[in-house]
Amino acid sequence: MTSSPELTRRQMILSSGILLAGVSQTNGLQAQAPEKDLIFRTTDPRNAEPALNKLITSWITPTKHFYVRSHAPNPKIDPKTFRLSVEGMVDKPLSLSLADIQSHQEYTLTATLTCAGNRRAEFNKEGKVGGVQWDAGAIGNATWTGVALSEILRKAGVQASAKHVWFKGLDEITKGDGIIPFGASIPLEKALGAGDDVGALLCYGMNGETLTADHGYPLRTLVPGYIGARSVKWLGKIVVSDVTSPNHYLANAYKLVKKTESIDWSESGPIYRYLVNAAVGSHEKGAELEAGKADLAGYVLPSGILGGRVKHVQVSVNNGKSWKKAELTGEDSDFCWQLWKASVQVTEETKEIVVRAEDSSGGFMPYRVPWNAKGYLQNSWYRLPVTVKAT
Amino acid sequence: MTSSPELTRRQMILSSGILLAGVSQTNGLQAQAPEKDLIFRTTDPRNAEPALNKLITSWITPTKHFYVRSHAPNPKIDPKTFRLSVEGMVDKPLSLSLADIQSHQEYTLTATLTCAGNRRAEFNKEGKVGGVQWDAGAIGNATWTGVALSEILRKAGVQASAKHVWFKGLDEITKGDGIIPFGASIPLEKALGAGDDVGALLCYGMNGETLTADHGYPLRTLVPGYIGARSVKWLGKIVVSDVTSPNHYLANAYKLVKKTESIDWSESGPIYRYLVNAAVGSHEKGAELEAGKADLAGYVLPSGILGGRVKHVQVSVNNGKSWKKAELTGEDSDFCWQLWKASVQVTEETKEIVVRAEDSSGGFMPYRVPWNAKGYLQNSWYRLPVTVKAT
């Protein structure tokens, strides 16, 4: 996370809300990323990830190559009438226009978002898992512009018994017989941040542009270090509470469960922080290599803990009997991924390239991850099947 | 779990409360297990585990060899004036004497209890963890006699919005400036049980005898499949609620955390079910063996899931390059451990006996468990260092 409140880009990119208002007029009509930039796993709702070779070409992921995770069609929101409500355990409930929000100190920071279901498809080897069948592309690193959630909360006056902050989206998800918004909550301590950690942002900008509809226009949360599901898009309401959100996506999903019955949700806590993870992006699964030197590249993300850093990425061509340390590239910043590259010797016996990583907070990619019914937090050794031909 | 309500031992062991009342007169004065039966990790409060070679001699663990985990001195409770209160989200709050409780259908079932901190001391290799420094003996399999919590709850009338059942002990734990009871909560679904699962018991008997003071006399909960901390001893109060217990031992302990700051507790859910685990009991760490055949034995516990069974226990003398399947002994019953034995060939090169297990619910003992600040759920490959001498 590179946070530079002193060097805001707001005048440049948002021009006191004018550009935001300008873009807003095409909201819902604005051009979506063409399909060639992303691989759509589902189109209604829109769920897409980039090809991995595109993903790893730059430390900052261009918005057109940034994964999209939605549970309903993008809502059409009129920025002129948009209001964010802040209620619950606060002294003074608020109803804020976009201009009200933008009157606060602006922050621009870089942080990686990743879906808890990234690499989900790998669980199917052990037992079928439902949900979007993500490869390893449900991750991206962007620069986010917005205001600190903590400042909005302080303005509302958080009451002493508060413990969690709920987010509700303006999207409309058909669930059983009803329609619900996507929702989440985060612990109050995370919402408020502390020390070097700004906590969570309320964002209106991504990579120097106004947020696109796919990424939550006009307003979303950005919770560095947490799984993407906690960075609620199309944010419409904040509720301060003494308990976690009862919204389905906090209470009954995004948890590690063996089954999906009522007791399983009751027994499991919500996932918040993402785990260390890595993948190969330079080669597709099943790639044909020539015997000799193979140049590999990929991404690595340390666990979502403030100050966490990649300790090492290692590559093996013999299923872990020996490992070669990869070289890290890209910036080394809080809550951000890095890229890596390594040259290894492959022979006709090499059937698989294996990658694992470890981070400074004690996080490591294990040999095997326990299967879970929703297919979350797959961060076992990344395995790239290859065929090697004699030169 | 072998539950046989039709064959109760009540008349034999409790004789309509008479024996219970008789034993009660020595409550607080009754003989404690002599130290030779258990290794005391702390004496105030009483925390003790058996030597592993004693632990694995029988499928049912004799009470004198059953681990003791307490957070305060054993409370002195007069069974004549004892009342269990049942309150919160119920239609009819109850205040029950022991006789009231025993007027319900009696169940006798066998279930394993294990401390979430079993094998904690092994975490110290990676980073010091506080708490009782358990070896692998904080586990035991006993026969429990009591009534179904579900029947008591149905008598009180659980309200529709209820989701969790809190337990409060009568012990007095000094915590900071105050005194608190040990407490826990379990999801309502677990409290009520379903189908073949009786759910939780309110117990007054253990291994055919009245509960000892160390194990919660006169009344404790027994929650099969859950870590021992949810089976609250010296039970005095049950509260039905829509939220989990705010008691320290549910809200701010018995969770997997990297640090122990406020945000860490907020981000982590309570641990309920225990994980598959196994250990060697036939030999001490550092044992001297003779080259050739070595006869090993130990225990194995499948994950705390109804119907879960041990799939296999495997032993390796070469750090996992090859494995030999162990033979299971002891009964094969819900929520119960089994014992195992295996003969392996050791040589002067053998420095370590390694054991791992896998169960029918997909649980497995991993190569390495992520370090956590409280040292819970250590179930990595069990490693027994040995020295082998030429014959």
Chai-1 contact restraints between the chains, C-beta under 6 A:
chainA,res_idxA,chainB,res_idxB,connection_type,confidence,min_distance_angstrom,max_distance_angstrom,comment,restraint_id
A,P187,B,I263,contact,1.0,0.0,6.0,A-B,restraint_1
A,P187,B,S266,contact,1.0,0.0,6.0,A-B,restraint_2
A,P187,B,E267,contact,1.0,0.0,6.0,A-B,restraint_3
A,E189,B,S262,contact,1.0,0.0,6.0,A-B,restraint_4
A,E189,B,I263,contact,1.0,0.0,6.0,A-B,restraint_5
A,V243,B,V243,contact,1.0,0.0,6.0,A-B,restraint_6
A,S262,B,E189,contact,1.0,0.0,6.0,A-B,restraint_7
A,I263,B,P187,contact,1.0,0.0,6.0,A-B,restraint_8
A,I263,B,E189,contact,1.0,0.0,6.0,A-B,restraint_9
A,S266,B,P187,contact,1.0,0.0,6.0,A-B,restraint_10
A,E267,B,P187,contact,1.0,0.0,6.0,A-B,restraint_11
A,E267,B,Y272,contact,1.0,0.0,6.0,A-B,restraint_12
A,S268,B,G269,contact,1.0,0.0,6.0,A-B,restraint_13
A,G269,B,S268,contact,1.0,0.0,6.0,A-B,restraint_14
A,G269,B,G269,contact,1.0,0.0,6.0,A-B,restraint_15
A,Y272,B,E267,contact,1.0,0.0,6.0,A-B,restraint_16
A,G362,B,W371,contact,1.0,0.0,6.0,A-B,restraint_17
A,P366,B,P366,contact,1.0,0.0,6.0,A-B,restraint_18
A,Y367,B,Y367,contact,1.0,0.0,6.0,A-B,restraint_19
A,W371,B,G362,contact,1.0,0.0,6.0,A-B,restraint_20
